[in-house]
């Protein structure tokens, strides 16, 4: 039976997890799963259907109805919610404000983790999130904890929001980021914590290339051999900006 591999990349919002994970997955020929996008899609669904304040015991049946698909088009991964492209709308300010609260709900977490594990049953995956190495893939072949200072993460987030024509001050973004960090790390269900066996990389002063080169050094030998990477210690990348 074909062996499948898992690479887990965890860390706080804005550390560059998704950007790095996408490129790494493409280079290795693995499936990329943006777990954060899944929780954002659920949040958007609840907002649009006025279910955001639904009690936990009633939430489960609605979450099971949600269909989330990842579709690759022209080298871009698009997120579909019930057959509708929501790749941009899940990054809106309204979703940002509620996604931590929604993702901490037991019914939401259990259903999404189940789906995340299902993806890995038939594919080698690179998955990023907050509890991938500590909960979803406890035995992942490689665990990375990617972090960055709140000011750097706020600058990156500001650029993302400007693409959506949403203007927010750096001061307010830093405040939001610190609040979310505290919420994510202190929640009872699947908190944001570093796995004991994770490699810590601070991306504050690193380009994407430099982050990827660091990760490549720690890739298990069997994955390097899989992609004929044994003769080299690092990849050659051309992208140097965080998306």
N, C-alpha and C positions, 0 to 999 in steps of 0.2 A: 504494500500500500504506500502511496506517495506520502512523503513526510511534508508537513506544513509547518511554517515558522511564524512566530509572533514577535514583533518589535513594538514595545510600549513606550510612548513618549508622553509624560505627564508634566504638569506645571501650571502656574497661574495664567490668567487671561493676559494676552498680549506679549507673551514671552517668545512667540514665533513658532509655536508647536505645529500649527497647521501648515505653514509655509515649508518648514523643514521636512515634515512627515510626507507631504505630497511629493517633493523632489526625491526623497529617499526611496519611497515606494516605487516611483517611476524608474529610478535607476536599477533597483533590484528586481523589477518585474512583479512586485507584490501588489495586492489590493490595498488601496488607501481608504481607511474609514475615519471620517471626522465625527467622533462621538459627540462633540459639542454641537455640531449641526443638527444631530438627531434631537437633542434636548431643546434646541432653539426652534426646531420644527414643531415639536409638541407644544411649546410655549405659544408660538404663533397660532396654532390651531385653537388653543384654549382662549386666546384673546379674541380671535375672529368669531368664535362661537359663544362668546360671553360665558365661558365656563371657568374662568380663572379663579373664581372663589368657590369652586365646587368642593364639597367635602370629600375627604380621602376615600371613604367607603363607596362613593358614587363615581369617583374618578376612574377607577380601574376599567370599567366597561367602555368608556370613551377612548382611553389610551389604546386599547386593543383594536379599535376601529381605525386607528391612524395608520396609513400606509406611507412609508418613507423609502424612497429609492435614490440611489446614487448612480448617475448616468454620465459617462464621459463623452464630451463632444468637443472636437477641435482642441485637444490637450487641456481641456478644462473640465473639472468635475462639477456637475450641476446637481442640486438637491431638489427632489420633487416630493411634495406633500400632497397625497391623494391625487396624483397625476398632474399637479400644477407646479411649475417651476417657481420655487421660493428662494432661490440662491441669494438674491439681494435683500428681500424683505425680512429674512431671518436675522439680518445684521442690523436692523433698525434700532433706534434708541429705545422704543417701547418694549422690544423683545429683550434688549440688554438689561433693562431695569428689573425684569421679572424672571429671567431664565434661571438664576441661582435658586430662587424660591421654588420654582416649578421642578427643577432637577433634584431638589432635596426631598421631594415627596416619594414615599415608599413605592406607591403604585407605579409611578413613572419610572423610577430607578430600576425596579425589578424587571419591568417589561423591556426597557432599553438594553439592559445588561444581557438579558436572554437573547435579544436579537443580535447584539454585538458578538456574543459567543457563537451564535449560529453562523455568522459570516466566516469565522475562523475554522469552522469544521471542514470546509471545502476549499479554503484558500490560504496562502501565506499572506499575512497582513501586517501593515504598519498602521497602528491606531493611536490617535492622540486624544488626551482628555485630562481628567483629574484623578481618576481612580483606576486607570487601566492596569498599571503594574501592581496595585495593591488589592484589586478586587476582580477585574474582568479576566486578566491573564496573569495570575499569580506566578506561573511558571514560564513566563515569556523568555525567549532566547536572549533578549537584550532589553534592559530597562533604562530609559534616559529620563532624568528630571531636569527640564529646561526652565530656567528662570531668567529674570532681568529686573532692573530697578523699576519702581513704580513710575518715575518720571519718563524713562525711556518707553515703557509700555503705553503711557498716556500719549506720547508723541505718535506712536504707531497707530493707536486707536483713533486719534484725531484725523489722521490721513484716511483711514477707512471710512469714517463718518462723512468726511468732505466729499468722498466719491458718491455718497448718497444724498448730497446737498444738505447735510445736517451739520450745523456749526455749534460746537461746544468748546468752552475755554479749557486750557490745559489744567488750570487749578481745579475746576469741577471734575474733570476726568480723573485726575489723581485721587480726588476725594472718593469718586465712585469705585475706582480700582482698589483702593485700600479697604473700602467697605466690603467689596465683594471678596477680596482675599480673606478678610476676617470671617465672613459668613461661610465661605467654602471650606475653610480650614477648621471651623468649629461646629459644623453641622453634625448631627448624630449619624446620618446614613452616608456612607462612603465619603468621608471628608477628604479634602486635599492634603495629602501628606506624602512625603518621599518614601518610596519603598526602600527597605534596608539595603537591598542589593542593586539599587539604581545608581547610575553614573550621573553626577551633577555637572551641568554646564550652564554657566552664566553668559547669556547672549548680549548683555548690555553694551559691550564694546566690541562685539564680533560681527562680521558680515555673515550672510547665510553660508557662503563658501567655507568660512572658518569653522562654523558650527558643524557642518556636514563632514568636514575633514576630521574633526575631533571624534564624531560618532563613528566614522569609518574605521578608526583605529581600534575601537572596542567591538566591532562586529565579530561574532563567533566565527571560527575558522570554517565550519561547514557552510555558512552563508557566503563567506568570501569565495570558497571553492565553487559554490553553486553558480556564482556569477563571474568566475575566472578572475577573481580579484586578488589571489594569493601573491602575485609578484609586486603589488603596489600597496602602500599604506594608506593612500587617500584617493578620493575621486577628483576629477577635474570638472568643475562646474562653471557656468557662465552667468548664473543669476546672482546678483549681489545685493538686491533690495528686498526688504520684507514686504509681502503683499498685504 
